[in-house]
Amino acid sequence: MNGVNVSSGGVRVVWICEKIGTKHQRLLRLEEKLKNKKFKLSEEQIKLLEKFNPEFRERYIETIYTGYLVSIDTFMVGHLKGIGKVYLQTVIDCNSCHVWGRLYTNKLPVTAVQVMNNDVLPFFEKHDVKVKNVLPDNGREYCGRPDLHPFELFLQLEEIEHRTTKVRRPQSNGFVERMHRTLLDEHFRIKGREKFYESLSEMQEDLEKYLEHYNNKRVHQGRNMKGRTPFQVFIEEAPKEEGEGGTAA
């Protein structure tokens, strides 16, 4: 190839064909290569992958072990023809970055209860881990009179402490906010160009496939991830004995 000149446009075409046309795609490819072939990253690569991780910018949030702090938030995905607005209830364990997501056509308190009761808590119980604290924002689907509000009552019943973000400070719930950006860039925008959805169940099925890969197959970098998948961190950093969580807190 000596003496052969390639234009910047030609390089760009090759990148697009290889699906590495954006910085985001190139970081994904780097993560994939790191998983399959162990090699040493440069300091610059490590910094980029750390910033790519949802938990990087939220270092001030205290996450001691799996289940210590779980964040939840509502995100409007868009409109589905014939159905209307589509909302995503996203839940993330802040220690392991393990994510759950459920799509709904509204953002009522009952949807927050459903995703916690049907998806999140059964997963924790399956692995003998208890959720200690839940951090939502101050939306009406999460906050209200403790003796009347469905989500407030649910947390009381499950003996989970309800924390809230500071008013008008959504970045206080930055773990899940960053996850929404990741879901947009890596899943919803891509699928929106590739597929015409006719039902919420179709969207949910594809979302679950993405989350299966994100949680169980994709390695992450960052202060706590260290080249592990979210599920690996979830298991490896779960309290080992009953009562350990209380001691750690």
C-alpha positions as CSV (number, residue, x, y, z in Angstrom):
1,M,0.0,0.0,0.0
2,N,3.1,2.3,0.0
3,G,2.4,5.3,-2.2
4,V,-1.3,4.8,-2.3
5,N,-3.3,7.8,-1.1
6,V,-6.8,7.4,0.2
7,S,-9.1,10.4,0.6
8,S,-10.8,11.2,3.8
9,G,-14.1,10.5,2.0
10,G,-12.9,7.0,1.1
11,V,-11.9,6.3,4.7
12,R,-15.4,7.5,5.8
13,V,-17.1,5.1,3.4
14,V,-15.1,2.2,4.8
15,W,-16.0,3.2,8.3
16,I,-19.7,3.4,7.5
17,C,-19.6,0.0,5.8
18,E,-17.9,-1.5,8.8
19,K,-20.5,0.2,11.1
20,I,-17.9,2.3,12.9
21,G,-18.9,5.6,11.3
22,T,-19.6,7.4,14.7
23,K,-17.5,7.7,17.8
24,H,-20.1,5.8,19.7
25,Q,-19.9,2.8,17.2
26,R,-16.1,2.8,17.4
27,L,-16.2,2.6,21.2
28,L,-18.7,-0.3,21.0
29,R,-16.3,-2.1,18.6
30,L,-13.4,-1.5,21.0
31,E,-15.4,-3.0,23.9
32,E,-16.2,-6.0,21.7
33,K,-12.6,-6.5,20.7
34,L,-11.5,-6.1,24.3
35,K,-13.9,-8.9,25.3
36,N,-12.8,-11.3,22.6
37,K,-9.0,-10.6,22.6
38,K,-7.3,-9.5,25.8
39,F,-4.9,-6.6,25.0
40,K,-3.6,-3.6,26.8
41,L,-5.6,-0.4,26.4
42,S,-3.9,3.0,26.1
43,E,-4.6,5.6,28.8
44,E,-6.6,7.6,26.3
45,Q,-8.7,4.6,25.4
46,I,-9.4,3.8,29.1
47,K,-10.6,7.4,29.7
48,L,-12.9,7.3,26.7
49,L,-14.5,4.0,27.7
50,E,-14.9,5.2,31.3
51,K,-16.8,8.2,30.1
52,F,-18.9,6.0,27.9
53,N,-20.1,4.1,31.0
54,P,-23.4,5.3,32.7
55,E,-21.8,5.4,36.2
56,F,-18.7,7.4,35.3
57,R,-20.1,10.9,35.8
58,E,-21.9,10.0,39.0
59,R,-18.9,9.2,41.2
60,Y,-20.4,11.1,44.2
61,I,-23.3,8.6,44.4
62,E,-22.6,6.0,47.0
63,T,-22.9,2.4,45.7
64,I,-21.4,-0.1,48.2
65,Y,-22.7,-3.4,46.8
66,T,-25.4,-4.9,44.6
67,G,-28.8,-3.8,45.6
68,Y,-27.6,-0.9,47.8
69,L,-29.0,1.7,45.5
70,V,-31.4,1.2,42.5
71,S,-32.4,4.1,40.3
72,I,-35.7,4.3,38.4
73,D,-36.9,6.9,35.9
74,T,-39.5,7.4,33.2
75,F,-38.5,8.2,29.6
76,M,-40.8,9.0,26.7
77,V,-39.5,7.0,23.8
78,G,-41.9,8.4,21.1
79,H,-45.2,7.8,19.4
80,L,-46.5,4.6,18.0
81,K,-49.1,4.9,15.3
82,G,-52.5,3.7,16.4
83,I,-51.3,3.5,20.0
84,G,-50.0,6.9,21.1
85,K,-47.2,7.9,23.4
86,V,-44.7,5.2,24.5
87,Y,-43.0,5.5,27.8
88,L,-40.1,3.4,29.2
89,Q,-39.8,2.6,32.9
90,T,-36.0,2.1,33.3
91,V,-34.4,0.6,36.4
92,I,-30.7,0.3,37.0
93,D,-28.6,-1.2,39.9
94,C,-26.1,1.6,40.4
95,N,-23.4,-0.7,41.6
96,S,-23.4,-3.2,38.7
97,C,-25.1,-1.2,36.0
98,H,-27.5,-4.1,35.4
99,V,-30.6,-2.7,33.7
100,W,-34.3,-3.6,33.4
101,G,-36.8,-1.8,31.1
102,R,-40.5,-2.1,30.5
103,L,-42.6,-0.1,27.9
104,Y,-46.0,1.4,28.7
105,T,-48.5,3.7,27.1
106,N,-48.7,6.0,30.2
107,K,-46.5,7.0,33.1
108,L,-48.9,6.4,36.0
109,P,-47.7,5.2,39.4
110,V,-48.9,1.7,38.7
111,T,-46.4,1.3,35.9
112,A,-43.5,2.0,38.3
113,V,-45.0,-0.5,40.7
114,Q,-45.4,-3.1,37.9
115,V,-41.8,-2.9,36.7
116,M,-40.4,-3.2,40.2
117,N,-42.8,-6.0,41.2
118,N,-42.8,-8.0,38.0
119,D,-39.2,-7.6,36.7
120,V,-36.8,-6.1,39.2
121,L,-37.5,-7.6,42.6
122,P,-38.0,-11.2,41.3
123,F,-34.6,-11.0,39.7
124,F,-33.0,-9.8,43.0
125,E,-34.9,-12.5,44.9
126,K,-33.7,-15.2,42.5
127,H,-30.2,-14.3,43.4
128,D,-30.9,-13.9,47.2
129,V,-30.2,-10.1,47.1
130,K,-32.4,-7.4,48.7
131,V,-32.9,-3.9,47.3
132,K,-32.0,-1.5,50.1
133,N,-32.7,2.0,48.5
134,V,-34.6,3.2,45.5
135,L,-33.7,6.6,43.9
136,P,-36.4,8.1,41.5
137,D,-36.8,11.7,40.6
138,N,-39.7,13.8,42.0
139,G,-42.2,12.8,39.3
140,R,-45.8,12.2,40.3
141,E,-45.5,8.5,39.3
142,Y,-43.0,8.1,42.2
143,C,-43.9,10.7,44.8
144,G,-47.0,11.5,46.8
145,R,-48.7,11.0,50.1
146,P,-47.0,8.1,51.8
147,D,-50.3,6.7,53.0
148,L,-52.1,6.9,49.6
149,H,-49.5,6.8,46.7
150,P,-49.2,3.3,45.1
151,F,-45.4,3.5,44.6
152,E,-44.8,4.9,48.1
153,L,-47.0,2.2,49.6
154,F,-45.2,-0.5,47.5
155,L,-41.8,0.5,48.8
156,Q,-43.1,0.5,52.4
157,L,-44.5,-3.0,51.9
158,E,-41.2,-4.2,50.5
159,E,-39.2,-2.4,53.3
160,I,-37.2,-0.4,50.7
161,E,-36.0,3.1,51.6
162,H,-37.3,5.8,49.2
163,R,-34.7,8.4,48.3
164,T,-35.4,11.3,45.9
165,T,-33.3,13.6,43.7
166,K,-33.0,17.2,44.5
167,V,-35.7,19.4,43.0
168,R,-34.8,20.5,39.5
169,R,-31.6,18.5,39.6
170,P,-32.2,15.5,37.3
171,Q,-28.5,14.9,37.1
172,S,-28.7,13.6,40.7
173,N,-30.2,10.5,39.0
174,G,-27.4,10.5,36.4
175,F,-27.0,6.7,36.3
176,V,-30.4,6.2,34.7
177,E,-30.4,9.5,32.7
178,R,-27.2,8.3,31.0
179,M,-28.7,4.9,30.4
180,H,-31.5,6.6,28.5
181,R,-29.0,8.2,26.2
182,T,-27.3,4.8,25.6
183,L,-30.7,3.2,24.8
184,L,-31.5,6.0,22.3
185,D,-28.1,5.8,20.6
186,E,-27.7,2.0,20.5
187,H,-31.3,0.7,20.3
188,F,-34.3,2.9,19.8
189,R,-32.9,5.2,17.0
190,I,-31.4,2.2,15.1
191,K,-34.6,0.1,15.4
192,G,-36.7,3.0,14.4
193,R,-34.9,3.2,11.1
194,E,-34.9,-0.6,10.5
195,K,-38.4,-1.6,11.6
196,F,-42.0,-0.4,11.6
197,Y,-43.6,-1.4,14.9
198,E,-47.3,-2.2,15.0
199,S,-47.5,-3.1,18.7
200,L,-46.0,-2.4,22.0
201,S,-45.2,-6.1,22.5
202,E,-43.0,-6.0,19.4
203,M,-41.0,-3.1,20.8
204,Q,-40.7,-4.8,24.1
205,E,-39.4,-8.0,22.5
206,D,-36.6,-6.2,20.7
207,L,-35.8,-4.2,23.9
208,E,-35.4,-7.4,25.9
209,K,-33.0,-8.7,23.3
210,Y,-30.9,-5.6,23.6
211,L,-30.9,-5.7,27.4
212,E,-29.9,-9.4,27.3
213,H,-26.8,-8.5,25.4
214,Y,-26.1,-5.4,27.4
215,N,-26.4,-7.1,30.8
216,N,-24.9,-10.5,30.0
217,K,-22.5,-10.3,27.1
218,R,-21.1,-6.8,26.8
219,V,-18.1,-6.0,29.0
220,H,-17.8,-2.5,30.4
221,Q,-15.0,-0.3,31.6
222,G,-15.2,2.2,34.5
223,R,-14.2,2.5,38.2
224,N,-16.2,-0.5,39.2
225,M,-16.7,-2.5,36.1
226,K,-13.1,-3.4,35.2
227,G,-13.9,-5.3,32.0
228,R,-16.8,-7.3,33.5
229,T,-20.4,-7.6,32.3
230,P,-23.2,-6.0,34.5
231,F,-24.4,-9.5,35.4
232,Q,-20.9,-10.6,36.5
233,V,-20.6,-7.5,38.8
234,F,-24.2,-8.1,40.0
235,I,-23.3,-11.6,41.2
236,E,-19.7,-11.0,42.4
237,E,-20.6,-7.9,44.4
238,A,-23.8,-9.1,46.0
239,P,-23.8,-9.4,49.8
240,K,-22.5,-12.8,50.7
241,E,-24.3,-13.3,54.0
242,E,-27.7,-12.2,55.4
243,G,-27.2,-9.0,57.3
244,E,-24.0,-8.1,55.5
245,G,-25.8,-5.4,53.6
246,G,-26.9,-3.8,56.9
247,T,-23.3,-3.8,58.2
248,A,-22.0,-2.3,54.9
249,A,-24.5,0.5,55.1
